[in-house]
Amino acid sequence: MTEALSPAQILRALGQRFKEYRLRLDMTQRQVSEQTTVSIPTIYKFEAGRITDMSVATLFKLLRCVGADTNWDRILPELPESPYLYNGDNKKQRIRHPKK
């Protein structure tokens, strides 16, 4: 479903979900601001879906505040080593082409 959404639409959906987490934890925007050093207007705009661009650092601060930062590995999980990286017993090294 998220493939068809723009980054701004995903951020809006995350803001709405963040608000649900915050309210369920009985936290005010001021408390979130004090814990994360993110300004109250930024938190308000995020929850209201009025932010179309946010730094990853700010987003992770907010996620950590509501305990939703433990699943970050699901965003970009670690890949197993590729069998194509091995040449016999030795691991292949990536070779960079010289700059022209």
N, C-alpha and C positions, 0 to 999 in steps of 0.2 A: 504494500500500500504506500509506503513512504517513497518509493521510486518516483512517483508522479508528483510529489510535493516539491516546491521550491525551498531553498534554505530558509527564507523568511516564513513560509508556512510551517515548517518544522519547528522553528523557534517560537512561533505563536502557540503551537500545540504544546511544546515543552513549558512555556510560561503558564498556560492554563493548568497543566498537570502539577507544576511546581506549587501553584497557589493551593491546590487541593492537598498536597503534602503538608504545606505550611499550616493550613487551617486544621488539619487533622492532628498536627503536633501542638496545636493551640499556641502558635507563635504569631507575634505581630510583625509587620514589616520593619518596625524599628528594631525589634530584637534580632531579626535576620541581618539588618544593616550593621548592628553593633558586632555581631559575630563574624561577619564576612568582610567588613569595610566597604561594602557596595552601598552606594547612596540609596536612600529611600525612593527618590524619583526614578532611579533606574529599576529598582525592584517593582515599583508600581507599573512602569511602562512594560516591563517584561511580563508581568502577570496579566496585563490588559491587552497584550498582543500588539503593542505599539512600538516594539523594538524590532528592527529588521536586520540588525547586525550587532553581534556581541562577541567579545573576545572569549576564547576557550578558557582562559584563566578565570574570568568572571563567572562563566557558566559552571565551571568545576567548583568554585567557591560556594555558589548557591546550592549545587547538588550535594556537596559535603555537609552543608548546614542542615539539610533535611534527611541526611543519611542515605542519599541515593547515589553516592559516589562509588559504592562497592562494585557496581556492575560496569565500570568503565571498560573493562576488558572485552565486554560483549560488543562494543562499538567497532573495535578493530582487533580481533583475537589474534594471538600469536599463531603463526603458521608452522606446521611441521617442516622439518628440513626436506628439501626436494631431492629425490634420487638423482636428478640431473646435475646436481652440484658435485657429484663424486666421479672420479676417474680412477677406477680400480680401488686402491686403498687410500688414495690421496684425495683430499677435497680440492675441487677446482677453485682457483682464485679469479676474481673478476679483474679483467684487464681493461684499463682505460686507454682510449686512443689519445695520442698526443694532440695537443691543441695546434691548430694551423696558424 
